[in-house]
Amino acid sequence: MKPRDYTPLLTELEQDYRDHAPTSAVLHTEAHRSLIDGGSHALRLHQPFPPRIVAAKGGWVRDEDGHAILDFWQGHLANVLGHNPQVVTTALARALGDDWGLQTGFTDRLQIETAEILCRQTGAERTRFTTSGTLATMYAIMLAQSFTQRDRVMKVGGGWHGAHPWGLKGIHHHPGRPRFQQLDSEGLPALLADAVVVTRFNDTDLLRDHFRRHGDQLACFILEPFVGAGGFIAASREYV
């Protein structure tokens, strides 16, 4: 059967979208003058252009063209209280008004209190805060390598663990190549291809096989309880 050509339909839908959000379209063009790809996070830059948001409250956001958009994403599902919840904004306003909300580079009492809550809720002995998920996973891998004196890392194909070298293999499937076995960025050392072992999500038998073959070389196995980048696919209890 001859494949259908969807180009006319996609062209029509793109034009409808541009007519629907002309201000966001113009701003996207302007953004390309000073921002790589027109923004700072590729996942949020869906084509042909993302809506530019001017306000957010609870489950809704409003774009530059005045459209109310129901937000099911909620910051990678991190906004469990929704956008700008009053319990948070009130505390932030009070902190900023008391001149201690943006003392960047200094330690304070709040760090200690937050760490105590985190350790109590998770059972961790101690914690360290970072400024991004990429740094958190990179430090965790480096800590594991230092502790085990091993270099290799195992991860799940299709999983996203940050924009550091050990995370940038096996994110995407490249057609015509071994599944999830390619480096996903230029500028990475060639040796990294062998340093990262990619296993298949929810395949317990393959996971056991990988541990049998590589276990004495692995510093760690990094995974999510669900593959967020792959469509929020949950892990089985056996696999975890």
N, C-alpha and C positions, 0 to 999 in steps of 0.2 A: 504494500500500500504506500502510495506517495505521501510523504510528510506534508501536512498543511502549512501554508505560509501565513503566519500570524502578524507579519509586519504591518499590513494596513490597519489591523485592529489595534495594535500597540501604538501606532502613530496617532490614531484617533483618540485613544485613551490619554496619551500624553498631552495632546492639545486641549482636551477637556480639562485636564488637571491644571494646565497653565492658565486657562481661562478662569478656573475656579479660584486660583491663588496667585494672582498676578504680582502682588507685592513680595511674596516669598520668592517668586521666580526672579524678580529684579534684584533682590538682596543676594540671591545665590550667585548671580552673575557678578555682583560687586564683591562678594566674598572671595571669589577666585583671584582677585587682584592682589590680595594680601595674605590669603590662607591657602595652604596646600590642599587641593581637592575641595576647597570651599568650607572647610571645617576641621575640627581637631579629633574626630573619632569616626573612623570609616563606617562602623556599624550603624551610626545614626544618619549617615549621608545617603539615604535611599534615593534611588533614581526616579524621575529626572532631577528632583531637588527636594530637600526636606522642608516641612513647614517651619517657619521661624516663629518661635514662641515668645509672647509678650507677657503672659500671665499664667499661673498655675495654682489650682486650689483643689484639694481633695483628689477626686478621680478625674478632673477635667483640666484641660489646658486650652488657651486661646491663642490663635496665631495672628500674624500681622494683618491678615485680611478679615479679621473679626469672626472667624469660625470657631465654635466651641467643639473641641475634639475629646472624646472619651479615651482616656489613656489606660490601656490594659498592660502596658510595659512597666511603668512605674520604676524607672531607673534600674533596669535589670532585676526587677522585683524587690529591690532594696528598700523602696519607699513603703514600708508596711503600714505607715500611718497616712499615706497619701501625700500630695504636694502641700508644702507650707502649712502643716498642722499647727494649730494655735498653741498647743502645749510646748512645741519646739520653738516657734517664732517668738513667743512671749519670753521664754528663757534667754534666747539669743539677744533680743532687744534689751533685756535687763542687763545682760553681761556687757554689751557694747556701751550702754549708757553709763555703766560703772567703770569704764575705761580699762577693762581687762579681757575683752573678747578677742582682740587681735594682737596679742603680745607675741608675735611670731618669733620663734627662736629661743624662747625661755620656757623653763619648766614651771608647773604650778600645781596646786592642790587637786584640781579637777582631774588631772592625769592619773593621780594615785587612786582617787575614788572610783574612776571609771575602770581602771585595771582591776581593782578589788572586786567590783561587780562582775566583770568578765570572767575572772578566775573562779569566782564562786558559782557562776551559772554554768560554766563549761567543765569544771573540775581540773583546769590547768593549774600548774604550780606558779608559773609566771608568764607574762606576756610582753610583747613589744608592739607599739603602734607604728604603722607606716603611713605614707601619704597616698598609696595606691595599691591595688590588688597585684599589679605586676611586681612591685617591690616586695610585697608580702610573700608571694610564691617564690620569687628569686632567692630571697633570704632563707626561706624554708629549705629549698633545694641545696643551697650552699652549706647550711647548717648540717643537713643530712650527709653531704659529702665529707664535711670535716669530721663528723662523728664516726662515720663508717670507714673513712679512708678509702672510699670507692668513688668512681667517677661517673658511672652510667646511671641514667634515669629512665624509668619506664612511665609512659603516659598512655592515655586512651585516644585512639584515632577519632578525629572530629572534635576533641575537647579543646577548650581555650583556657590557658593558664597564664596569660600575660605576654607582653611584648619583650620578653628576654630570650636569650639564645635557646635555652632548654625548652621553652614553650613554643618555639616557632618551627616545629616539625609535626607533620601529621594532622594539621588543622583541616586542610582541604584535600579532597580527592581530585587529582589531576588526571583527566581522561587519557587513556593510553599508557599510563604508568602504574607501577605497583600501588595498590590502594593504601592511601594515607602514609606513604613512606618517603615523601619528598619534603625538602626544606621549603618553607613558605615565605622566605624573604631573601632578597639579595643581601650581600654584605656579611653573611654568616660563614664561619670557618668550615671548610669541607669535612674536617674531623668530626663535626657535630652530628653528621649523618649517622655515624656509628655509635655516638655517645648516647643517643636517645632511642630506646626501644619502644615501638608503638604496638600496643595490643588492641584487641577488638572489644568494644563495650558490650557488657552482658554475656560475653562468651567465657563462661567459667572454665571450660576444658582448655581453651587456648591460654587463658591466664595461668592455669596450673603448669601448662607446658612451658610458657615463657619463664616462670619462676624456676622450673627445673633446669632450663638451659642457661639462664642469665642470673639466677638468684644470687650467686656468690660474687657477682660483679656490680649488683645494683646498690646504689646509695639509697634510693627511695622509689616508691610508686605513687605518683600524684594523680588524683582523680576527683571528680565531682560525684555526689550522690545522684545527680542527674546531669545530662549533657545539655547545658544551656545553649551553646552555639549550634547544637544540632536539632533544636526544636523542643527542648525541655523533655527529653526522654529519660524516664526514671530508671535507676538501677534496680535489679532484682535483689532481694534480701540475700540470696546465696552468693551473688557476686560481691556485694559489699562485705 
